[in-house]
Amino acid sequence: MSDSPLKVWMDRDGALLRLRLNRPKANIVDAAMIGALQTAFEQYAGQASLRAVLLDAEGPHFSFGASVEEHLPGSCAAMLRSLHGLIETMLDFPVPILVAIQGQCLGGGLEVVAAGSQLFAAPDARLGQPEIQLAVFAPAASCLLPERIGQANAEDLLFSGRSVKSDEALSMGLVNQVAEDPEAAAIAYFDKFLAPHSASSLRFAVQAARSDVVARIKAKLASVEALYLDGLMASHDAVEGLNAFLEKRPAKWEDR
């Protein structure tokens, strides 16, 4: 295993940036992973020949989600700030972000994925936002999912905490394609549909398509983050849910 939580390399003669989560099998989206992703996106955003990014993951699972420890009251403000900064960086990224997903893609992992453009999922993929089961909610997903899959589907995933298989994710528009080898499918999409274009004109097209949705998500993200930190984390049950998970015991809800 490399020392870095993220593998970074260039493909297709500098036209495709490859980013691979490299902490299998869980690929937890913790402070180190968020920092590595943020650095990579910042480093390559200005590369003139870049036409797309392909984000995937080492091992059998894309990501089990964010670090539950980092969600506790002492550290959650810094964790949310850095994660939401990464989400905004991805939303603002000048070229399309393709994502190849296998196995579990949950919680903070799905929040990162949902900031991408085209999602390719393996038949075994399972996607979900299980935060409500721990008595918290997913701030970034609360902003990203309604835009991506509509309000009703977003509320289903956010309120139930259930995971959906790739075929259901496809039907609700959460993923764009189901393929036995999602990495190969994403590369094939790039080669056929993105590589032939002018990188400069592609950047203008991305900006034109995303400007209004990005503005809405950013505005909502600020208010939802405040609701999480000032409202939710001041409640008994949110802290109890997180502690119960870490202590591997049933939670005792007091409904307050």
Legacy VTK file of the C-alpha trace (Angstrom):
# vtk DataFile Version 3.0
C-alpha trace
ASCII
DATASET POLYDATA
POINTS 256 float
0.000 0.000 0.000
1.307 3.446 -0.887
1.717 5.981 1.937
-0.836 8.301 0.354
-4.563 7.705 0.817
-4.977 8.680 -2.849
-3.290 7.470 -6.039
-2.909 10.260 -8.599
-1.725 9.896 -12.171
-2.313 11.250 -15.664
-3.806 9.126 -18.435
-4.557 9.661 -22.142
-1.578 11.998 -22.751
-2.620 14.425 -20.039
-6.276 14.573 -21.047
-7.594 12.400 -18.192
-6.707 12.868 -14.524
-6.947 9.611 -12.568
-7.753 9.722 -8.846
-8.075 6.459 -6.902
-9.032 6.147 -3.246
-6.280 3.990 -1.786
-7.274 2.867 1.694
-9.030 -0.450 0.980
-11.207 -2.034 1.939
-13.131 0.776 3.622
-11.624 3.801 1.791
-12.894 5.991 4.634
-13.413 9.630 3.668
-11.486 11.021 6.627
-9.412 14.186 7.035
-6.420 12.659 5.224
-8.487 11.452 2.259
-10.369 14.757 1.980
-7.074 16.660 2.084
-5.485 14.485 -0.593
-8.489 14.880 -2.912
-8.615 18.640 -2.332
-4.903 18.972 -3.151
-5.218 16.916 -6.332
-8.195 18.859 -7.659
-6.489 22.175 -6.918
-3.225 21.043 -8.486
-4.720 19.974 -11.835
-7.634 22.390 -12.310
-5.575 24.723 -14.466
-4.053 22.089 -16.772
-5.044 23.245 -20.255
-5.139 19.804 -21.903
-7.355 18.237 -19.219
-10.735 17.021 -20.475
-12.028 14.952 -17.545
-11.279 13.305 -14.208
-11.915 9.650 -13.401
-12.400 8.988 -9.699
-12.442 5.348 -8.574
-11.304 3.224 -5.635
-8.908 0.407 -4.791
-10.366 -2.807 -3.379
-13.843 -4.341 -3.306
-15.663 -1.213 -2.082
-15.707 2.406 -3.183
-16.121 3.798 0.339
-17.847 2.928 3.597
-18.246 6.672 4.195
-16.841 9.342 6.461
-15.083 8.751 9.766
-17.706 8.403 12.507
-15.120 9.502 15.101
-14.660 12.783 13.219
-18.434 13.391 13.475
-18.296 13.738 17.267
-18.896 17.235 18.708
-15.218 18.094 19.203
-14.202 17.544 15.592
-17.336 17.666 13.441
-17.122 21.385 12.613
-13.635 21.050 11.108
-14.585 17.803 9.346
-17.704 19.313 7.758
-15.830 22.438 6.667
-13.164 20.393 4.891
-15.634 17.937 3.322
-17.911 20.723 2.126
-14.894 22.604 0.790
-14.016 19.506 -1.254
-17.611 19.181 -2.506
-17.557 22.825 -3.642
-14.174 22.326 -5.333
-15.602 19.366 -7.243
-18.751 21.286 -8.205
-16.571 24.140 -9.467
-14.114 21.845 -11.258
-13.737 23.017 -14.865
-14.086 19.624 -16.608
-16.428 16.648 -16.071
-15.740 14.282 -13.169
-16.491 10.649 -14.032
-16.844 8.166 -11.160
-16.524 4.360 -11.211
-18.219 2.666 -8.234
-18.033 -0.897 -6.934
-19.291 -2.468 -3.729
-20.437 -0.189 -0.945
-20.643 3.551 -1.599
-22.126 5.020 1.542
-22.415 8.207 3.543
-19.606 10.653 2.913
-18.442 8.417 0.056
-21.744 8.919 -1.758
-21.656 12.656 -0.990
-18.305 12.923 -2.800
-19.613 10.796 -5.681
-22.794 12.879 -6.008
-20.673 15.960 -6.744
-19.418 14.208 -9.882
-20.911 14.353 -13.362
-21.282 10.842 -14.823
-21.483 7.836 -12.484
-20.706 4.271 -13.588
-21.635 1.501 -11.135
-20.887 -2.218 -10.972
-23.842 -4.619 -10.634
-22.786 -5.281 -7.012
-22.706 -1.592 -6.064
-24.854 -0.427 -3.157
-25.374 3.286 -2.606
-26.915 4.960 0.416
-26.912 7.676 3.045
-27.237 5.736 6.325
-26.605 8.776 8.558
-30.167 8.924 9.927
-29.623 5.463 11.443
-27.018 7.104 13.695
-29.433 9.988 14.455
-27.559 12.482 12.270
-28.156 13.643 8.701
-25.970 14.073 5.629
-25.565 17.818 4.992
-23.940 17.665 1.554
-26.279 14.909 0.342
-29.252 16.968 1.542
-28.154 19.591 -1.000
-26.789 17.385 -3.795
-29.364 14.599 -4.030
-32.509 16.709 -4.615
-30.730 18.333 -7.568
-29.520 15.002 -8.914
-32.453 12.622 -8.396
-35.400 14.865 -7.503
-36.930 15.716 -4.155
-38.972 12.531 -3.634
-36.117 10.119 -4.341
-33.730 12.226 -2.265
-36.110 12.218 0.698
-36.486 8.434 0.398
-32.728 7.869 0.710
-32.131 10.592 3.312
-35.054 9.748 5.614
-34.906 5.933 5.405
-31.137 5.509 5.447
-31.550 2.516 3.152
-29.042 1.477 0.497
-30.106 0.869 -3.097
-28.585 -1.594 -5.548
-27.155 -0.303 -8.785
-30.246 -1.126 -10.855
-32.487 0.937 -8.569
-29.845 3.688 -8.464
-29.954 3.702 -12.274
-33.734 3.945 -12.394
-33.773 6.955 -10.047
-30.971 8.691 -11.944
-28.400 8.386 -9.180
-26.019 6.548 -11.529
-25.792 6.924 -15.304
-24.707 3.417 -16.319
-24.394 -0.055 -14.787
-21.442 -2.039 -16.134
-19.560 -5.188 -15.129
-16.346 -3.123 -15.201
-17.306 0.452 -14.310
-13.731 1.727 -14.699
-13.564 0.409 -18.275
-17.026 1.832 -18.985
-15.996 5.256 -17.721
-12.813 5.205 -19.838
-14.816 4.124 -22.891
-17.212 7.022 -22.307
-14.269 9.393 -22.051
-12.591 8.076 -25.203
-15.760 8.224 -27.295
-17.533 11.321 -26.007
-15.054 13.661 -24.271
-11.552 13.075 -25.667
-12.396 14.376 -29.186
-13.527 17.791 -27.909
-11.614 21.026 -27.451
-10.592 21.129 -23.796
-11.126 24.888 -23.784
-14.675 24.703 -25.182
-15.511 21.797 -22.859
-14.699 24.030 -19.896
-17.150 26.657 -21.127
-19.794 23.958 -21.637
-19.318 22.661 -18.077
-19.603 26.178 -16.673
-22.741 26.878 -18.702
-24.482 23.665 -17.674
-23.619 23.799 -13.968
-23.563 27.462 -12.954
-27.103 27.726 -11.570
-27.152 24.341 -9.841
-23.759 24.964 -8.247
-24.933 28.338 -6.921
-28.039 26.737 -5.396
-26.097 23.904 -3.778
-23.504 26.269 -2.282
-26.155 28.554 -0.814
-28.063 25.661 0.710
-24.907 23.950 1.954
-24.014 26.910 4.159
-27.431 26.924 5.853
-27.594 23.132 6.196
-24.103 23.035 7.732
-25.243 25.592 10.323
-28.361 23.523 11.036
-26.135 20.465 11.600
-23.659 22.182 13.909
-25.983 24.518 15.833
-29.166 22.437 15.882
-28.551 18.741 15.403
-25.294 18.482 17.372
-26.883 20.287 20.320
-29.465 17.489 20.573
-29.184 14.484 22.877
-30.008 11.817 20.309
-27.416 12.838 17.698
-24.533 12.455 20.144
-26.083 9.278 21.589
-26.410 7.742 18.108
-22.769 8.372 17.236
-21.501 7.102 20.587
-23.713 4.011 20.439
-22.303 3.152 17.006
-18.702 3.559 18.181
-19.394 1.559 21.357
-21.210 -1.159 19.325
-24.367 -1.003 21.434
-28.024 -0.200 20.758
-28.837 3.495 20.929
-31.295 4.792 23.544
-33.355 7.536 21.917
-34.866 10.225 24.144
-36.420 12.010 21.154
-34.726 15.254 22.036
LINES 1 257
256 0 1 2 3 4 5 6 7 8 9 10 11 12 13 14 15 16 17 18 19 20 21 22 23 24 25 26 27 28 29 30 31 32 33 34 35 36 37 38 39 40 41 42 43 44 45 46 47 48 49 50 51 52 53 54 55 56 57 58 59 60 61 62 63 64 65 66 67 68 69 70 71 72 73 74 75 76 77 78 79 80 81 82 83 84 85 86 87 88 89 90 91 92 93 94 95 96 97 98 99 100 101 102 103 104 105 106 107 108 109 110 111 112 113 114 115 116 117 118 119 120 121 122 123 124 125 126 127 128 129 130 131 132 133 134 135 136 137 138 139 140 141 142 143 144 145 146 147 148 149 150 151 152 153 154 155 156 157 158 159 160 161 162 163 164 165 166 167 168 169 170 171 172 173 174 175 176 177 178 179 180 181 182 183 184 185 186 187 188 189 190 191 192 193 194 195 196 197 198 199 200 201 202 203 204 205 206 207 208 209 210 211 212 213 214 215 216 217 218 219 220 221 222 223 224 225 226 227 228 229 230 231 232 233 234 235 236 237 238 239 240 241 242 243 244 245 246 247 248 249 250 251 252 253 254 255
